[in-house]
Every structure is written in C-alpha cells, then in structure tokens.
C-alpha cells in the first residue's frame, strides 16, 4: 500500500497544497515549525480517523477558517482508493471513493498506517492508558468487529459507572446484572482480540529489537492479565468477575475491573522498561514495538502499511539510524527531519522541502 498524493486545504498551517509521494522513502525536510509534522499528521488522520496529536478535530482547522479539507489518493493490492475528509467546528465528513461514510468503523481499514514520533515514548514511559491507546488504534485498523465492540463496551461502561453513583441501592443492585450481561459480552471480544494481537506482537518486537541493538538486548512484551479460553468462556468469567465486585464498585463509584483497566508489560533483559530503561533504551523499545506493528499489518492484510516517522532520527544514534533505514527499505515511509542528507546514508529517496506550510519545489 502506498499513498500517491495528499491534498490539504486550511489544515493546520497548510492553506492549499498538494504533495506527491514516491513508493519508497519520502523525506520531508526543513526548519522547525514549518509544517512537516502537520503533513505527517494529515496522512495518519486519513488512515485512522484520529489525530496523532490532539483529541479535538477542530484544532486541525487553520486559524480564522471555517473548515479544513484533506484528501489522498492511494494504491493498494485491490486497486486505487480515494479518501476525503472535511472538518468543521461542529463535526466532520468522510468519503471513500466518493461514498459518504456514516459509521466511524468504516473509516478504519481503507488505508493502513503506523505512526512513530518522540511522543510515542509514552508507550513505554507512561501509564496503562497509553498502551491501551496503542492497542486500540492498531487493532481497530485491522478489525472492524474490535472497533465496534470497543465503542459499545465504552458506552455501556459509562452507563454502568453512572448507575454506581446512584444513591438508590435497591435500583443499583437490580439493574447492574442487566448492564453486566452486555458489558461482559463486548469485554470478551475486546480481551480476546487484544490477547491475539499481543501474541503476534511479542516475537516480532523481540526480533526487531535484537536487530536494532545488534543482539545486545532482549525485549519482552506480554499482557499483564492473561485471558484464556474461548470468547464464550471468557464472557462468563468476566460476568462473574463483575458480579463479585458489586460492593467494591459501589463504594468506589466506578467499575474497577475489565479490559479498560488492563495493561501490557514491556521488559528489557528481564527488567521493567518503564521503571529502569534509559532514554536510549526507551526509544529503541518503542520503535521496536512499532516495527512489529508494521509486520502484523503485512501478515494480516497482505500488504505493508504506510510508515510515518516524525522527527525520529534526531533521537537515535548513528548505528540505529542506519539500521532503521535498512529495516524500512521495502515499504513506503514518510520521514520528517531538518536535514535530509543526514538521514539518507546513500539510500535513494524523494526529498520534499517544507517551508511555511508549503512545498518548495
């Protein structure tokens, strides 16, 4: 899969610009604060329907404008595809090959992408929310049932939490089983898909990390909680777990167990990466997980995703920069940096200079 063309209008600092990409390495270069990251963000947004930097779509609109428009033409194993998005202060509209998308689940899976920037170090350094976010975005691109189950799980979870705050305890005890029957159903789907995904991710991340470190460190990725059994068995187990925690949940005022509380353990040479890894080790571990994600997309979809590397080279030492360029030679990569010559190491690339939200040809 590769993106051939990207069009931006009133998106961030891009007034009206069109950018053509090659099928291999594309280097967006220029001084800081010119719009390189904005371009990378636009590609990821069209692929996933979410920004890599903000939760509020209206922040993507150029200051003083009513709306932003972005579109891309891409080529995949099944032919060409065109994706268009319009963002306003009150909402957004997506179209795929001219057809309006009415469900968020249908935005995912048209274009695949993997995004990595220095902010992705949060995957290692921060709390469980960041690792769940990584799993949710990645799996949702590959599985519409997962995305749908996750949406419904979160909606029912919110309703259950609101019920737990009700002071009418008789009502709470009578109603909880109704919500729990639905919640455990979607929880089982989410938990099973995550377990399956982490099972694929672990050996691929280990291999990528060995490659980047020349075999000097071993990366281990594993689920914090191991879910075993079929989805039906898991649904029953999760329902019982919710039922056994009524008193605790009522006392706390929220649901204290379930996939929304799960985590993913990441270790380097047997020690917790979050607690003990250096900055260099953290960068390499996070990058290894992302490279593993790339391979999962290839295995499950039959084609490589677009790899977006935003300001990554400045965070790596020279040997690991060269390793990264070597590792990504077979897929379309959009890489942002300040100086193109410092990251190519003799590799062929399409160089695109960005200045003030415009391509300087």
C-alpha positions as CSV (number, residue, x, y, z in Angstrom):
1,X,0.0,0.0,0.0
2,X,1.3,3.5,-0.8
3,X,-0.1,7.0,-0.8
4,X,0.5,8.7,-4.2
5,X,-0.9,12.1,-3.5
6,X,-2.0,14.2,-0.5
7,X,-4.1,17.4,-0.7
8,X,-4.5,19.8,2.2
9,X,-6.7,22.9,2.4
10,X,-6.8,25.1,5.6
11,X,-5.4,22.1,7.5
12,X,-3.1,23.4,10.3
13,X,-0.7,25.8,8.6
14,X,-1.4,24.5,5.0
15,X,-3.6,26.9,3.1
16,X,-3.9,25.0,-0.2
17,X,-1.2,22.4,-1.0
18,X,-0.7,19.2,-2.9
19,X,2.1,16.7,-2.2
20,X,3.2,13.8,-4.3
21,X,4.9,10.8,-2.7
22,X,7.1,8.1,-4.0
23,X,6.7,4.4,-3.2
24,X,9.8,4.2,-1.1
25,X,11.4,6.6,1.3
26,X,10.0,10.2,1.3
27,X,11.9,12.7,3.3
28,X,10.0,15.9,4.4
29,X,12.7,18.3,5.5
30,X,13.0,21.9,6.5
31,X,13.4,24.1,9.5
32,X,11.4,23.5,12.7
33,X,7.8,24.7,12.9
34,X,7.3,24.8,9.1
35,X,4.6,22.1,8.8
36,X,6.4,18.8,8.4
37,X,4.7,17.2,11.3
38,X,1.3,18.6,10.2
39,X,1.7,16.8,6.9
40,X,2.5,13.5,8.7
41,X,-0.5,14.0,11.0
42,X,-2.8,14.5,7.9
43,X,-1.7,11.2,6.5
44,X,-2.4,9.4,9.7
45,X,-5.8,11.1,10.1
46,X,-7.0,10.0,6.7
47,X,-5.9,6.4,7.6
48,X,-7.4,6.2,11.0
49,X,-9.9,9.0,11.5
50,X,-8.0,10.2,14.6
51,X,-5.2,12.8,15.0
52,X,-1.8,11.7,16.3
53,X,-1.6,14.9,18.4
54,X,-5.0,16.1,19.6
55,X,-8.4,14.7,20.6
56,X,-10.2,17.8,19.2
57,X,-10.7,17.8,15.4
58,X,-11.4,21.5,15.4
59,X,-7.8,22.2,16.3
60,X,-6.8,20.9,12.9
61,X,-8.6,23.8,11.2
62,X,-6.4,26.7,10.2
63,X,-6.9,29.7,12.5
64,X,-9.6,32.0,11.1
65,X,-11.1,29.5,8.7
66,X,-14.5,27.7,9.0
67,X,-13.3,24.2,7.9
68,X,-10.4,22.1,6.8
69,X,-10.3,19.7,3.9
70,X,-7.9,16.9,3.2
71,X,-7.8,14.1,0.7
72,X,-5.4,11.4,-0.5
73,X,-5.2,9.0,-3.5
74,X,-3.6,5.7,-2.6
75,X,-2.8,2.4,-4.3
76,X,-3.3,-1.0,-2.7
77,X,-3.4,-4.6,-3.7
78,X,-7.1,-4.2,-4.8
79,X,-6.5,-1.0,-6.8
80,X,-6.8,2.7,-6.2
81,X,-8.7,4.3,-3.4
82,X,-9.5,8.0,-2.7
83,X,-10.3,9.2,0.8
84,X,-11.6,12.7,1.6
85,X,-12.3,14.4,4.9
86,X,-13.9,17.7,5.8
87,X,-13.6,19.0,9.3
88,X,-15.8,21.8,10.7
89,X,-16.3,23.4,14.1
90,X,-19.2,21.1,14.7
91,X,-18.3,17.8,13.1
92,X,-16.7,16.1,10.2
93,X,-17.5,14.2,7.0
94,X,-15.6,11.3,5.4
95,X,-15.9,9.9,1.9
96,X,-14.2,6.9,0.4
97,X,-14.3,6.7,-3.4
98,X,-17.0,9.4,-3.3
99,X,-19.3,7.4,-0.9
100,X,-20.1,9.1,2.3
101,X,-19.1,7.2,5.4
102,X,-21.7,7.2,8.1
103,X,-20.0,4.9,10.7
104,X,-16.7,5.5,12.3
105,X,-15.9,1.8,12.0
106,X,-15.9,2.2,8.2
107,X,-13.2,4.8,8.2
108,X,-10.7,2.2,9.5
109,X,-9.2,-0.4,7.2
110,X,-9.2,1.6,3.9
111,X,-5.6,2.9,4.3
112,X,-3.2,1.3,6.9
113,X,-0.5,3.4,8.6
114,X,1.8,3.1,11.6
115,X,2.9,6.4,13.2
116,X,6.0,6.9,15.3
117,X,7.3,10.2,16.8
118,X,9.2,11.1,20.0
119,X,5.8,11.4,21.7
120,X,5.4,7.6,21.2
121,X,7.9,7.1,24.0
122,X,4.8,7.4,26.2
123,X,4.1,3.9,25.1
124,X,6.9,2.8,27.4
125,X,7.2,5.5,29.9
126,X,3.6,6.4,30.8
127,X,0.7,4.6,32.4
128,X,-1.6,1.8,31.0
129,X,-3.8,4.4,29.1
130,X,-1.0,4.9,26.5
131,X,-0.5,1.2,25.9
132,X,-4.3,0.6,25.6
133,X,-4.5,3.5,23.2
134,X,-1.8,1.9,21.1
135,X,-3.6,-1.4,21.0
136,X,-7.0,0.2,20.3
137,X,-5.7,2.2,17.3
138,X,-3.7,-0.6,15.8
139,X,-6.3,-3.4,16.2
140,X,-9.1,-1.1,15.1
141,X,-7.4,-0.6,11.7
142,X,-7.3,-4.4,11.2
143,X,-10.6,-5.4,12.8
144,X,-14.0,-3.6,12.5
145,X,-15.6,-6.1,15.0
146,X,-13.0,-5.0,17.5
147,X,-13.6,-1.3,16.9
148,X,-17.4,-1.8,17.2
149,X,-17.1,-3.9,20.3
150,X,-14.8,-1.3,21.9
151,X,-17.2,1.5,21.2
152,X,-20.1,-0.4,22.6
153,X,-18.1,-1.5,25.6
154,X,-17.1,2.1,26.4
155,X,-20.7,3.3,26.1
156,X,-22.1,0.6,28.4
157,X,-19.2,1.1,30.8
158,X,-20.1,4.8,31.1
159,X,-23.7,3.9,31.8
160,X,-22.7,1.4,34.4
161,X,-20.4,3.9,36.1
162,X,-23.3,6.4,36.2
163,X,-25.5,3.8,37.8
164,X,-22.9,3.1,40.5
165,X,-23.2,6.7,41.7
166,X,-26.9,6.4,42.2
167,X,-27.9,6.6,45.9
168,X,-30.9,4.2,45.4
169,X,-29.0,1.0,46.2
170,X,-32.0,-1.2,45.5
171,X,-32.2,0.2,42.0
172,X,-28.4,-0.3,41.6
173,X,-28.4,-4.0,42.6
174,X,-31.5,-4.7,40.5
175,X,-30.1,-3.0,37.3
176,X,-26.4,-4.0,37.5
177,X,-26.9,-7.5,36.1
178,X,-28.6,-6.1,33.0
179,X,-25.6,-3.9,32.2
180,X,-23.1,-6.6,33.1
181,X,-24.6,-9.1,30.7
182,X,-24.0,-6.6,27.8
183,X,-20.7,-5.4,29.2
184,X,-19.1,-8.8,29.6
185,X,-20.2,-9.7,26.0
186,X,-18.2,-6.8,24.5
187,X,-15.4,-7.1,27.1
188,X,-14.8,-10.7,25.9
189,X,-14.4,-9.6,22.3
190,X,-12.0,-6.8,23.3
191,X,-10.0,-9.0,25.6
192,X,-9.7,-11.9,23.1
193,X,-8.6,-9.6,20.2
194,X,-6.0,-7.9,22.4
195,X,-4.6,-11.2,23.6
196,X,-4.4,-12.5,20.0
197,X,-2.7,-9.3,18.9
198,X,-0.1,-9.2,21.7
199,X,0.6,-12.9,20.9
200,X,1.6,-11.8,17.4
201,X,3.4,-8.6,18.6
202,X,5.7,-10.2,21.2
203,X,8.0,-12.3,18.9
204,X,8.1,-9.6,16.2
205,X,9.0,-6.9,18.7
206,X,11.7,-9.1,20.2
207,X,13.2,-9.8,16.7
208,X,13.1,-6.1,15.7
209,X,14.8,-5.1,19.0
210,X,17.5,-7.6,18.5
211,X,18.1,-6.2,15.0
212,X,18.3,-2.6,16.2
213,X,20.6,-3.4,19.1
214,X,22.8,-5.9,17.3
215,X,21.6,-8.6,19.7
216,X,22.7,-6.8,22.8
217,X,19.3,-6.6,24.5
218,X,16.2,-8.7,24.7
219,X,12.8,-7.1,24.6
220,X,9.8,-8.9,26.1
221,X,6.2,-7.9,25.5
222,X,3.4,-9.7,27.3
223,X,-0.2,-9.0,28.6
224,X,-0.5,-8.0,32.2
225,X,-3.5,-10.2,32.5
226,X,-3.7,-13.5,30.6
227,X,-7.1,-14.2,29.2
228,X,-7.5,-17.9,28.5
229,X,-10.3,-19.9,26.9
230,X,-12.9,-19.3,24.2
231,X,-14.8,-16.0,23.9
232,X,-17.9,-17.6,25.4
233,X,-15.9,-18.9,28.4
234,X,-14.3,-15.5,28.8
235,X,-17.7,-13.7,28.7
236,X,-19.0,-15.9,31.6
237,X,-15.8,-15.3,33.6
238,X,-15.9,-11.6,33.1
239,X,-19.6,-11.5,34.1
240,X,-18.8,-13.4,37.3
241,X,-16.0,-11.0,38.0
242,X,-18.3,-8.0,37.7
243,X,-20.9,-9.7,39.8
244,X,-18.4,-10.4,42.6
245,X,-17.3,-6.8,42.7
246,X,-20.6,-5.0,43.3
247,X,-19.8,-3.8,46.8
248,X,-16.4,-2.6,45.8
249,X,-17.6,-0.8,42.7
250,X,-20.5,0.9,44.6
251,X,-18.1,2.1,47.2
252,X,-15.6,3.4,44.6
253,X,-18.3,4.8,42.3
254,X,-16.8,3.2,39.2
255,X,-16.1,-0.2,37.6
256,X,-12.7,-1.3,38.8
257,X,-12.2,-4.4,36.6
258,X,-12.4,-5.2,32.9
259,X,-10.4,-4.5,29.7
260,X,-10.5,-0.8,30.4
261,X,-8.1,-1.4,33.3
262,X,-5.7,-3.8,31.5
263,X,-2.1,-3.2,30.7
264,X,0.8,-4.6,28.6
265,X,4.1,-5.4,30.3
266,X,7.3,-4.4,28.5
267,X,10.7,-5.6,29.8
268,X,14.3,-5.2,28.6
269,X,16.6,-8.0,29.7
270,X,14.0,-9.1,32.3
271,X,13.6,-5.7,33.9
272,X,10.6,-3.3,33.7
273,X,11.3,-0.9,30.9
274,X,9.0,1.8,32.4
275,X,11.0,1.9,35.6
276,X,14.5,1.1,34.6
277,X,15.1,1.8,30.9
278,X,17.3,4.7,29.9
279,X,16.2,7.3,27.3
280,X,18.0,5.4,24.6
281,X,16.6,2.1,25.6
282,X,13.1,3.6,25.8
283,X,13.4,5.0,22.2
284,X,14.6,1.7,20.8
285,X,12.0,-0.4,22.6
286,X,9.1,1.9,21.4
287,X,10.5,1.8,17.9
288,X,10.7,-2.0,18.0
289,X,7.1,-2.3,19.0
290,X,6.1,0.0,16.1
291,X,8.2,-2.0,13.6
292,X,6.5,-5.2,14.9
293,X,3.2,-3.4,14.3
294,X,4.2,-2.9,10.7
295,X,4.9,-6.6,10.3
296,X,1.5,-7.5,11.8
297,X,-0.3,-5.3,9.2
298,X,1.7,-7.1,6.5
299,X,0.7,-10.6,7.8
300,X,-3.0,-9.8,8.3
301,X,-3.7,-7.5,5.4
302,X,-1.3,-8.9,2.8
303,X,0.5,-5.5,2.3
304,X,2.7,-3.2,4.2
305,X,1.2,-0.1,5.8
306,X,2.5,3.5,5.3
307,X,5.1,4.0,7.9
308,X,5.3,7.6,9.3
309,X,8.4,8.5,11.2
310,X,8.1,12.0,12.6
311,X,11.4,13.5,13.8
312,X,12.8,10.1,14.9
313,X,16.3,10.3,13.5
314,X,17.4,13.1,15.9
315,X,16.5,10.8,18.8
316,X,18.7,7.8,17.6
317,X,22.4,7.3,17.5
318,X,24.1,6.8,14.1
319,X,24.2,2.9,14.1
320,X,20.5,2.7,14.9
321,X,19.6,5.4,12.3
322,X,21.3,3.2,9.7
323,X,19.6,0.1,11.0
324,X,16.2,1.8,10.8
325,X,16.7,3.0,7.2
326,X,17.8,-0.5,6.2
327,X,14.8,-2.1,8.0
328,X,12.2,0.1,6.2
329,X,13.7,-0.2,2.7
330,X,10.8,-2.3,1.4
331,X,7.8,-0.1,2.4
332,X,6.6,3.4,1.8
333,X,8.0,5.6,4.5
334,X,7.2,9.3,5.2
335,X,10.0,10.6,7.4
336,X,10.3,14.2,8.7
337,X,13.7,15.8,9.7
338,X,15.5,19.1,9.5
339,X,18.3,18.0,7.2
340,X,17.7,15.3,4.5
341,X,21.3,14.5,3.9
342,X,21.9,13.4,7.5
343,X,19.4,10.5,7.3
344,X,19.8,9.0,3.8
345,X,23.1,7.2,4.2
346,X,23.3,6.6,0.4
347,X,19.7,5.4,0.2
348,X,17.5,6.7,-2.7
349,X,14.7,8.9,-1.5
350,X,12.2,11.5,-2.7
351,X,13.1,14.7,-0.9
352,X,10.4,17.3,-0.2
353,X,11.3,20.6,1.3
354,X,8.5,22.2,3.5
355,X,8.6,25.9,4.3
356,X,5.7,27.8,5.9
357,X,3.1,25.2,5.2
358,X,4.1,24.9,1.5
359,X,6.2,22.6,-0.7
360,X,9.2,24.4,-2.1
361,X,10.0,22.7,-5.4
